[in-house]
């Protein structure tokens, strides 16, 4: 396995343009990755990188090797994973990227049952509302919405959240409930900023009759996290347009009230993403199937549709 390890260190160093980024993907120290690359260079008798204090740059020989080994190495790793899958139970470290609120409220509670069924799998999760590069950043699985389907990635839908208009009972006290989005003009509200673009998000609301309108209010606070928006709304700061998964438990508990119940905005599917390789590691396949099975058993998609 040593030649494969050396090639993997080289490949990740090339893609990250540095040993530190490669080390994070591989779970090694930068010094260990550097040592692996140096050993590979010694075996081949060529220099693969031009090193500087800031970054690595591939030499001509390095560029040529990268193009020659990238696809075969991925196939070989898949074959090894498939053989390991046939040989025993899912095992190893599973790297998962998951959106904050959905991850904590709906995915994390599934972990106990999964660990009981597959005790050989160790979990390394990152909670982030930012869209991740599943393959480029070395994740086995990502769960979220709006992730671009890059080559080599497949998505399986978990449900279709809607954006709902909400506010706390304390904020609504003494106010006449709106019957149309235009009646929110002049109300206080909590705006959302995209964590990726930095731009304020605008949602086009629709009703069953096909009418469309933008909910406009006076923003008293702006956040890039829907969970923070939900908590701010519970404090009575104003109106918040929240994704259904974040709003649902607060609506059920009475901490928030849904306004304009005939109106909502569509934001696309919430999905679980993973590599399209034919021979997925057993740990990845087991986790994907477990999450999908549990979400179906809990009627997650149906509950979102009924909000």
Residue frames relative to the residue before (quaternion, step in Angstrom):
aa qw qx qy qz dx dy dz
X 1.0000 0.0000 0.0000 0.0000 0.00 0.00 0.00
X 0.5015 0.6919 -0.4270 0.2958 3.60 1.17 -0.40
X 0.6539 0.5016 -0.3519 0.4438 3.66 0.80 -0.81
X 0.6292 0.5289 -0.3404 0.4566 3.60 1.04 -0.72
X 0.6495 0.5217 -0.3160 0.4540 3.57 0.98 -0.84
X 0.6474 0.5120 -0.3160 0.4678 3.57 1.02 -0.81
X 0.6644 0.4962 -0.3021 0.4702 3.57 0.97 -0.87
X 0.6373 0.5255 -0.3339 0.4541 3.59 1.03 -0.76
X 0.6334 0.5136 -0.3307 0.4750 3.59 1.01 -0.75
X 0.6423 0.5123 -0.3185 0.4728 3.58 1.01 -0.79
X 0.6758 0.5109 -0.2994 0.4389 3.58 0.83 -0.99
X 0.6974 0.4620 -0.2828 0.4693 3.59 0.84 -0.94
X 0.6210 0.5341 -0.3409 0.4614 3.60 1.05 -0.69
X 0.6468 0.5125 -0.3172 0.4673 3.57 1.03 -0.79
X 0.6933 0.4804 -0.2849 0.4555 3.59 0.89 -0.91
X 0.7267 0.4092 -0.2325 0.5004 3.60 1.08 -0.71
X 0.3145 -0.7641 0.4945 0.2696 3.59 1.30 -0.29
X 0.7822 0.2021 -0.1660 0.5655 3.56 1.02 0.78
X 0.5608 -0.6199 0.4392 0.3292 3.54 -1.22 0.51
X 0.6114 0.5746 -0.3582 0.4095 3.60 1.06 -0.66
X 0.6728 0.4818 -0.2955 0.4774 3.58 0.90 -0.91
X 0.6415 0.5162 -0.3223 0.4669 3.57 0.99 -0.81
X 0.6368 0.5397 -0.3264 0.4434 3.57 1.00 -0.82
X 0.6403 0.5233 -0.3300 0.4552 3.60 0.99 -0.79
X 0.6667 0.4986 -0.3036 0.4634 3.57 0.98 -0.79
X 0.7576 0.4132 -0.2010 0.4637 3.56 0.95 -0.91
X 0.4257 -0.7064 0.4672 0.3185 3.58 1.22 -0.27
X 0.5412 0.5881 -0.4065 0.4427 3.57 1.15 0.68
X 0.5410 -0.5587 0.4803 0.4055 3.55 -1.29 -0.12
X 0.6165 -0.5387 0.4007 0.4113 3.63 -1.12 0.46
X 0.6291 0.5424 -0.3424 0.4391 3.59 1.02 -0.75
X 0.6540 0.5099 -0.3173 0.4600 3.59 1.00 -0.79
X 0.6425 0.5050 -0.3267 0.4748 3.59 1.01 -0.78
X 0.6413 0.5258 -0.3204 0.4579 3.59 0.93 -0.87
X 0.6502 0.5159 -0.3083 0.4648 3.55 0.99 -0.86
X 0.6432 0.5224 -0.3251 0.4557 3.60 0.97 -0.82
X 0.6588 0.4973 -0.3111 0.4711 3.58 0.96 -0.87
X 0.6409 0.5221 -0.3246 0.4597 3.59 0.96 -0.82
X 0.6530 0.5049 -0.3181 0.4664 3.61 0.99 -0.78
X 0.6313 0.5176 -0.3332 0.4716 3.57 1.06 -0.74
X 0.6392 0.5177 -0.3224 0.4686 3.60 0.96 -0.84
X 0.6492 0.5161 -0.3185 0.4591 3.59 0.98 -0.83
X 0.6629 0.5064 -0.3109 0.4555 3.59 0.97 -0.83
X 0.7259 0.4299 -0.2413 0.4796 3.56 0.99 -0.88
X 0.3651 -0.7501 0.4765 0.2774 3.57 1.17 -0.51
X 0.6617 0.4371 -0.3183 0.5194 3.60 1.17 0.53
X 0.4219 -0.6582 0.5477 0.2979 3.56 -1.25 0.42
X 0.2650 -0.8013 0.5244 0.1127 3.56 -0.76 1.10
X 0.7892 0.1977 -0.0961 0.5734 3.59 1.17 -0.58
X 0.2868 -0.6538 0.6597 0.2348 3.48 -1.33 0.49
X 0.2049 -0.8189 0.5292 0.0857 3.59 -0.53 1.16
X 0.0140 0.7590 -0.6510 -0.0023 3.54 -1.14 0.75
X 0.6781 -0.4889 0.3426 0.4287 3.57 -1.25 0.11
X 0.7235 0.4504 -0.2479 0.4608 3.61 1.14 -0.53
X 0.8192 -0.1104 0.1285 0.5479 3.58 0.81 -0.92
X 0.4721 -0.6303 0.5310 0.3130 3.49 -1.39 0.14
X 0.0875 -0.7610 0.6391 0.0695 3.54 -1.18 0.60
X 0.4613 -0.6938 0.4812 0.2725 3.57 -0.84 0.96
X 0.3841 -0.6624 0.5884 0.2598 3.53 -1.15 0.70
X 0.6961 -0.4326 0.3370 0.4634 3.57 -1.26 0.03
X 0.6520 0.5018 -0.3104 0.4762 3.57 1.01 -0.81
X 0.6381 0.5307 -0.3208 0.4563 3.56 1.06 -0.76
X 0.6317 0.5286 -0.3250 0.4647 3.57 1.00 -0.83
X 0.6662 0.5090 -0.2980 0.4563 3.54 0.94 -0.92
X 0.6645 0.4989 -0.3053 0.4652 3.58 0.93 -0.86
X 0.6239 0.5508 -0.3408 0.4372 3.58 0.99 -0.84
X 0.6821 0.4835 -0.2915 0.4647 3.59 0.88 -0.91
X 0.6879 0.5025 -0.2835 0.4402 3.57 1.04 -0.73
X 0.7814 0.3766 -0.1902 0.4598 3.60 0.98 -0.78
X 0.5068 0.6923 -0.4319 0.2780 3.62 1.10 -0.52
X 0.7436 0.4018 -0.2418 0.4766 3.60 0.65 -1.05
X 0.6717 0.4886 -0.3266 0.4510 3.66 0.81 -0.84
X 0.6335 0.5305 -0.3406 0.4486 3.60 1.01 -0.74
X 0.6438 0.5167 -0.3229 0.4629 3.60 0.98 -0.82
X 0.6552 0.5075 -0.3106 0.4655 3.58 1.00 -0.83
X 0.6612 0.5112 -0.3053 0.4565 3.56 0.97 -0.88
X 0.6445 0.5090 -0.3194 0.4728 3.58 0.99 -0.80
X 0.6374 0.5251 -0.3228 0.4623 3.56 1.06 -0.74
X 0.6469 0.5181 -0.3165 0.4614 3.56 1.02 -0.82
X 0.6429 0.5121 -0.3172 0.4731 3.58 1.03 -0.83
X 0.6485 0.5106 -0.3194 0.4655 3.57 0.98 -0.84
X 0.6486 0.5196 -0.3201 0.4548 3.57 1.02 -0.77
X 0.6399 0.5115 -0.3230 0.4739 3.56 1.03 -0.77
X 0.6484 0.5081 -0.3129 0.4728 3.56 1.00 -0.81
X 0.6201 0.5449 -0.3427 0.4486 3.57 1.07 -0.72
X 0.6662 0.4893 -0.3017 0.4752 3.56 0.98 -0.80
X 0.6862 0.5298 -0.2829 0.4104 3.56 1.08 -0.75
X 0.8381 -0.0879 0.0928 0.5303 3.61 1.01 -0.54
X 0.7624 -0.3747 0.2936 0.4385 3.50 -1.39 -0.29
X 0.6200 -0.5233 0.4171 0.4096 3.61 -1.19 0.43
X 0.0940 0.7908 -0.5944 0.1119 3.56 -0.93 0.93
X 0.6051 0.5619 -0.4296 0.3655 3.54 -1.34 0.30
X 0.6217 -0.5514 0.4152 0.3703 3.53 -1.36 0.04
X 0.1900 -0.7796 0.5921 0.0747 3.55 -0.83 1.06
X 0.1719 -0.7955 0.5763 0.0742 3.58 -0.58 1.17
X 0.0243 -0.8159 0.5738 -0.0671 3.54 -0.61 1.23
X 0.1381 -0.7397 0.6522 0.0921 3.56 -1.07 0.84
X 0.0753 0.8131 -0.5676 0.1056 3.57 -0.72 1.05
X 0.5443 -0.6200 0.4577 0.3314 3.56 -1.08 0.76
X 0.6723 -0.5598 0.3162 0.3669 3.57 -1.07 0.87
X 0.7922 0.3695 -0.2058 0.4400 3.55 0.27 -1.29
X 0.6659 0.4929 -0.3006 0.4724 3.57 0.86 -0.97
X 0.6494 0.5333 -0.3195 0.4379 3.56 0.98 -0.83
X 0.7224 0.4464 -0.2584 0.4605 3.56 0.79 -1.00
X 0.7425 0.4404 -0.2422 0.4428 3.59 0.90 -0.92
X 0.8327 0.2593 -0.0890 0.4811 3.59 0.92 -0.87
X 0.7363 0.4076 -0.2456 0.4810 3.63 1.01 -0.71
X 0.6420 0.5472 -0.3276 0.4254 3.59 0.89 -0.91
X 0.6468 0.5217 -0.3508 0.4317 3.68 0.89 -0.71
X 0.6192 0.5487 -0.3464 0.4422 3.61 1.20 -0.36
X 0.5244 0.6921 -0.3951 0.2997 3.57 1.22 -0.46
X 0.6135 0.5693 -0.3618 0.4106 3.60 0.96 -0.76
X 0.6923 0.4747 -0.2782 0.4669 3.56 0.84 -0.96
X 0.6452 0.5176 -0.3290 0.4556 3.57 1.01 -0.78
X 0.6652 0.5022 -0.3076 0.4589 3.60 0.93 -0.86
X 0.6234 0.5305 -0.3449 0.4593 3.58 1.06 -0.65
X 0.7010 0.4538 -0.2643 0.4825 3.55 1.03 -0.79
X 0.8049 0.1473 -0.0505 0.5726 3.60 1.02 -0.81
X 0.0712 -0.8577 0.5083 0.0309 3.61 0.42 1.16
X 0.6169 0.5775 -0.3487 0.4053 3.60 1.19 -0.31
X 0.6178 0.5409 -0.3425 0.4566 3.60 1.27 -0.12
X 0.1725 -0.7553 0.6253 0.0938 3.56 -0.91 1.01
X 0.3028 -0.7960 0.5102 0.1203 3.57 -0.94 0.94
X 0.0340 -0.7558 0.6537 -0.0145 3.54 -1.00 0.98
X 0.0243 0.8383 -0.5383 0.0829 3.57 -0.07 1.34
X 0.1265 -0.7488 0.6418 0.1065 3.53 -1.21 0.62
X 0.2297 -0.7629 0.5937 0.1129 3.55 -0.80 1.09
X 0.2377 0.7665 -0.5470 0.2384 3.56 -0.50 1.20
X 0.3552 -0.7305 0.5417 0.2163 3.57 -0.96 0.87
X 0.5208 0.6301 -0.4152 0.3991 3.58 1.28 -0.11
X 0.4852 -0.6384 0.5099 0.3114 3.55 -1.09 0.71
X 0.2221 -0.7990 0.5487 0.1059 3.56 -0.77 1.03
X 0.4224 -0.6258 0.5853 0.2957 3.52 -1.35 0.37
X 0.3626 -0.7946 0.4401 0.2085 3.55 0.01 1.35
X 0.7592 0.3615 -0.2033 0.5016 3.56 0.69 -1.07
X 0.6756 0.5225 -0.3036 0.4224 3.58 0.86 -0.93
X 0.7471 0.3739 -0.2145 0.5060 3.59 1.07 -0.70
X 0.5553 -0.6864 0.3546 0.3080 3.55 1.26 0.29
X 0.4213 0.6967 -0.4859 0.3180 3.61 1.08 0.60
X 0.4368 -0.6693 0.5343 0.2754 3.54 -1.19 0.61
X 0.7997 0.0437 0.0456 0.5971 3.55 1.00 -0.92
X 0.0485 -0.7544 0.6513 0.0659 3.56 -1.21 0.58
X 0.1072 -0.7793 0.6153 0.0513 3.56 -1.08 0.75
X 0.4211 0.6791 -0.5046 0.3269 3.55 -0.63 1.11
X 0.4803 -0.6469 0.5025 0.3136 3.52 -1.29 -0.34
X 0.8177 0.3056 -0.1984 0.4457 3.53 -1.21 0.50
X 0.4113 0.6958 -0.4927 0.3223 3.61 1.16 0.41
X 0.4451 -0.7131 0.4762 0.2583 3.56 -0.73 1.08
X 0.3831 -0.7219 0.5299 0.2263 3.55 -0.91 0.94
X 0.1147 -0.8066 0.5796 0.0180 3.54 0.08 1.33
X 0.6589 -0.4810 0.3694 0.4449 3.61 -1.19 0.30
X 0.7893 0.2993 -0.2328 0.4829 3.55 -0.94 0.90
X 0.6816 0.4367 -0.2857 0.5130 3.61 1.27 0.09
X 0.1093 -0.7691 0.6262 0.0668 3.57 -1.07 0.80
X 0.2105 -0.7685 0.5934 0.1140 3.57 -1.22 0.52
X 0.1006 -0.7592 0.6397 0.0658 3.53 -1.12 0.77
X 0.4172 -0.7607 0.4486 0.2146 3.52 -0.58 1.22
X 0.2489 -0.7612 0.5859 0.1240 3.54 -1.08 0.90
X 0.7574 -0.2457 0.1915 0.5739 3.57 1.11 -0.64
X 0.3607 -0.7211 0.5506 0.2162 3.57 -1.32 0.22
X 0.2154 -0.8006 0.5476 0.1129 3.58 -0.12 1.26
X 0.2227 -0.7375 0.6195 0.1503 3.54 -1.27 0.52
X 0.4242 -0.6583 0.5524 0.2855 3.55 -1.25 0.47
X 0.1232 -0.8100 0.5732 0.0137 3.55 -0.72 1.15
X 0.3974 -0.6896 0.5512 0.2505 3.57 -1.15 0.65
X 0.0376 0.8249 -0.5572 0.0877 3.60 -0.60 1.14
X 0.0436 0.7609 -0.6474 -0.0092 3.53 -1.36 0.25
X 0.5398 -0.6215 0.4641 0.3271 3.57 -1.23 0.43
X 0.6078 -0.5578 0.4129 0.3859 3.61 -1.13 0.58
X 0.6312 0.5446 -0.3481 0.4288 3.60 1.02 -0.73
X 0.6647 0.4803 -0.3149 0.4778 3.60 1.04 -0.67
X 0.6911 0.4982 -0.2788 0.4432 3.57 1.05 -0.75
X 0.4723 0.6977 -0.4422 0.3075 3.59 1.19 -0.36
X 0.8314 0.1730 -0.1566 0.5043 3.56 -0.80 1.07
X 0.6370 0.5112 -0.3413 0.4652 3.61 1.24 -0.03
X 0.4400 -0.6547 0.5461 0.2820 3.54 -1.16 0.64
X 0.4503 -0.7103 0.4670 0.2732 3.59 -0.71 1.05
X 0.4620 -0.6985 0.4687 0.2811 3.61 -0.87 0.90
X 0.2761 -0.7517 0.5750 0.1676 3.55 -1.18 0.61
X 0.7618 0.1832 -0.1082 0.6119 3.57 1.32 -0.25
X 0.6133 -0.5792 0.3804 0.3791 3.64 -1.03 0.69
X 0.6088 0.5757 -0.3612 0.4092 3.60 1.05 -0.67
X 0.6274 0.5617 -0.3343 0.4233 3.60 1.16 -0.51
X 0.5521 0.5954 -0.4008 0.4243 3.60 1.28 0.00
X 0.4406 0.6952 -0.4635 0.3281 3.59 1.21 -0.19
X 0.7786 0.2851 -0.2401 0.5048 3.55 -0.79 1.02
X 0.5686 0.5642 -0.3900 0.4540 3.59 1.25 -0.26
X 0.4881 -0.6183 0.5193 0.3313 3.57 -1.24 0.44
X 0.0316 0.8160 -0.5763 0.0324 3.54 -1.13 0.62
X 0.3978 -0.6748 0.5695 0.2490 3.52 -1.39 0.24
X 0.2198 -0.8020 0.5472 0.0946 3.57 -0.56 1.18
X 0.3050 -0.7394 0.5701 0.1876 3.54 -1.27 0.42
X 0.1933 -0.7616 0.6116 0.0929 3.52 -1.00 0.97
X 0.4814 -0.6583 0.4911 0.3060 3.58 -0.94 0.83
X 0.4286 -0.7103 0.4975 0.2534 3.57 -0.81 1.00
X 0.6902 0.4861 -0.2733 0.4611 3.59 1.18 -0.49
X 0.7953 0.2967 -0.1509 0.5067 3.58 0.83 -0.96
X 0.4058 -0.7184 0.4707 0.3125 3.59 1.16 -0.51
X 0.5624 0.6090 -0.3814 0.4091 3.58 1.27 0.00
X 0.5230 -0.6050 0.4932 0.3423 3.55 -1.22 0.55
X 0.3653 -0.7345 0.5322 0.2090 3.54 -1.00 0.86
X 0.1314 -0.7578 0.6357 0.0665 3.51 -1.08 0.86
X 0.1642 -0.7974 0.5760 0.0737 3.56 -0.89 0.94
X 0.2965 -0.7374 0.5844 0.1637 3.53 -0.94 0.97
X 0.2319 -0.7917 0.5552 0.1055 3.57 -0.49 1.22
X 0.0896 -0.7776 0.6208 0.0438 3.55 -1.16 0.71
X 0.2283 -0.7452 0.6009 0.1773 3.54 -1.21 0.47
X 0.7336 -0.4404 0.2830 0.4333 3.57 -1.29 0.15
X 0.6664 0.5118 -0.3015 0.4506 3.57 1.16 -0.51
X 0.5742 -0.6202 0.3653 0.3902 3.56 1.29 0.01
X 0.4626 0.6681 -0.4582 0.3602 3.59 1.26 0.06
X 0.1788 -0.7903 0.5811 0.0766 3.58 -1.06 0.78
X 0.1099 0.7782 -0.6124 0.0852 3.57 -1.13 0.70
X 0.3570 -0.7027 0.5726 0.2257 3.56 -1.21 0.58
X 0.3478 -0.7241 0.5557 0.2143 3.57 -0.90 0.94
X 0.0241 -0.8111 0.5830 -0.0392 3.59 -0.45 1.21
X 0.0867 0.7814 -0.6108 0.0939 3.54 -0.90 0.98
X 0.5611 -0.5811 0.4593 0.3696 3.57 -1.30 0.10
X 0.2919 -0.7905 0.5152 0.1564 3.57 -0.36 1.24
X 0.1495 -0.7869 0.5948 0.0686 3.55 -0.77 1.07
X 0.7797 0.0757 -0.0562 0.6191 3.58 1.29 -0.24
X 0.1337 -0.7761 0.6130 0.0639 3.56 -1.16 0.67
X 0.0205 -0.7960 0.6041 -0.0310 3.56 -0.88 1.01
X 0.3555 -0.7183 0.5485 0.2385 3.56 -1.26 0.38
X 0.6779 0.4439 -0.2672 0.5215 3.58 1.31 0.24
X 0.4030 -0.7424 0.4736 0.2492 3.64 -0.56 1.07
X 0.5952 0.5583 -0.3744 0.4404 3.59 1.11 -0.52
X 0.6447 0.4944 -0.3134 0.4917 3.59 1.02 -0.78
X 0.6144 0.5422 -0.3431 0.4592 3.59 1.05 -0.73
X 0.6524 0.5209 -0.3148 0.4516 3.57 0.94 -0.88
X 0.6725 0.4846 -0.3036 0.4698 3.57 0.93 -0.86
X 0.6326 0.5231 -0.3312 0.4652 3.59 1.03 -0.73
X 0.6333 0.5196 -0.3273 0.4710 3.56 1.03 -0.77
X 0.6342 0.5323 -0.3259 0.4563 3.60 1.02 -0.81
X 0.6495 0.5168 -0.3107 0.4632 3.60 1.15 -0.58
X 0.5372 -0.6590 0.3836 0.3604 3.56 1.29 -0.09
X 0.3649 0.7608 -0.4735 0.2527 3.58 1.19 0.45
X 0.7422 -0.3626 0.2317 0.5138 3.59 1.16 -0.37
X 0.7436 -0.3764 0.3144 0.4545 3.52 -1.36 -0.35
X 0.0294 -0.7846 0.6188 0.0251 3.58 -1.12 0.70
X 0.2697 -0.7262 0.6100 0.1667 3.55 -0.98 0.89
X 0.0103 -0.8527 0.5159 -0.0814 3.55 -0.21 1.34
X 0.5214 -0.5913 0.5037 0.3534 3.58 -1.17 0.57
X 0.6403 -0.5801 0.3580 0.3542 3.56 -1.04 0.80
X 0.6629 0.5107 -0.3392 0.4298 3.66 0.83 -0.83
X 0.6682 0.4760 -0.3032 0.4849 3.61 1.08 -0.65
X 0.7021 0.4914 -0.2682 0.4401 3.55 0.99 -0.87
X 0.5853 0.6594 -0.3712 0.2911 3.59 0.95 -0.92
X 0.7240 0.4238 -0.2988 0.4550 3.68 0.61 -0.92
X 0.6542 0.5101 -0.3147 0.4613 3.60 1.09 -0.63
X 0.6204 0.5079 -0.3367 0.4937 3.57 1.14 -0.58
X 0.6576 0.5164 -0.3094 0.4530 3.58 0.98 -0.85
X 0.7090 0.4506 -0.2610 0.4755 3.59 1.03 -0.76
X 0.5035 -0.6661 0.4171 0.3589 3.59 1.25 -0.26
X 0.4516 0.6868 -0.4611 0.3342 3.60 1.24 0.09
X 0.7623 0.1611 -0.1112 0.6169 3.56 1.23 -0.52
X 0.2519 -0.7258 0.6211 0.1549 3.52 -1.33 0.47
X 0.3734 -0.7140 0.5366 0.2506 3.56 -0.97 0.77
X 0.2185 -0.7517 0.6130 0.1069 3.53 -0.93 1.00
X 0.8317 0.1567 -0.1152 0.5201 3.58 -1.20 0.47
X 0.0029 -0.8671 0.4982 0.0035 3.62 0.74 1.00
X 0.6464 0.5092 -0.3290 0.4633 3.59 1.19 -0.32
X 0.6921 0.4505 -0.2594 0.5008 3.59 1.30 -0.09
X 0.1459 0.7596 -0.6293 0.0751 3.54 -1.21 0.64
X 0.3256 -0.7064 0.5845 0.2307 3.56 -1.34 0.19
X 0.3776 -0.7070 0.5536 0.2258 3.55 -1.14 0.69
X 0.0949 -0.8155 0.5695 0.0400 3.59 -0.98 0.81
X 0.6311 -0.5425 0.3493 0.4305 3.61 1.18 0.22
X 0.6821 -0.5387 0.3453 0.3539 3.51 -1.35 0.20
X 0.3118 -0.6531 0.6493 0.2337 3.50 -1.35 0.50
X 0.0108 0.8395 -0.5367 0.0844 3.57 -0.58 1.16
X 0.3482 -0.6620 0.6084 0.2655 3.49 -1.39 0.18
X 0.1684 -0.8156 0.5530 0.0245 3.55 -0.73 1.16
X 0.1208 0.7773 -0.6111 0.0876 3.56 -1.09 0.74
X 0.6845 -0.4909 0.3439 0.4150 3.55 -1.29 0.23
X 0.4213 -0.7115 0.5083 0.2407 3.55 -1.12 0.69
X 0.3182 0.7596 -0.5108 0.2466 3.59 1.23 0.25
X 0.5356 -0.6369 0.4466 0.3286 3.57 -0.98 0.82
X 0.7717 0.2898 -0.1484 0.5463 3.56 0.95 -0.88
X 0.0777 -0.8099 0.5814 0.0033 3.54 0.15 1.28
X 0.5528 -0.5620 0.4742 0.3920 3.59 -1.12 0.50
X 0.5990 -0.5985 0.3934 0.3580 3.57 -1.04 0.77
X 0.6254 0.5546 -0.3465 0.4258 3.59 1.00 -0.79
X 0.6712 0.4990 -0.2964 0.4611 3.58 1.00 -0.88
X 0.6679 0.5025 -0.3060 0.4558 3.55 0.85 -0.96
X 0.6537 0.5212 -0.3147 0.4494 3.58 0.95 -0.89
X 0.6740 0.4969 -0.3027 0.4552 3.59 0.92 -0.90
X 0.6439 0.5258 -0.3241 0.4515 3.59 0.89 -0.90
X 0.7050 0.4610 -0.2760 0.4630 3.57 0.78 -1.00
X 0.6326 0.5340 -0.3371 0.4484 3.58 1.03 -0.72
X 0.6672 0.4973 -0.3056 0.4628 3.59 0.87 -0.94
X 0.6655 0.4972 -0.3103 0.4621 3.58 0.85 -0.93
X 0.6611 0.5185 -0.3076 0.4466 3.58 0.93 -0.88
X 0.6828 0.4820 -0.2865 0.4683 3.57 0.93 -0.88
X 0.6512 0.5110 -0.3221 0.4594 3.59 0.97 -0.80
X 0.6393 0.5021 -0.3270 0.4820 3.58 1.07 -0.68
X 0.6463 0.5233 -0.3212 0.4531 3.58 0.96 -0.85
X 0.7051 0.4366 -0.2519 0.4987 3.58 1.09 -0.70
X 0.3657 -0.7493 0.4707 0.2885 3.59 1.33 -0.01
X 0.0854 0.8394 -0.5287 0.0921 3.57 0.97 0.88
X 0.6829 0.4861 -0.2959 0.4581 3.60 0.83 -0.97
X 0.6583 0.5194 -0.3091 0.4487 3.57 0.96 -0.84
X 0.6448 0.5174 -0.3227 0.4609 3.58 1.00 -0.81
X 0.6345 0.5169 -0.3334 0.4680 3.59 1.04 -0.73
X 0.6540 0.5221 -0.3152 0.4477 3.59 0.97 -0.83
X 0.7057 0.4764 -0.2720 0.4484 3.58 1.06 -0.68
X 0.5138 0.6438 -0.4293 0.3706 3.59 1.23 -0.14
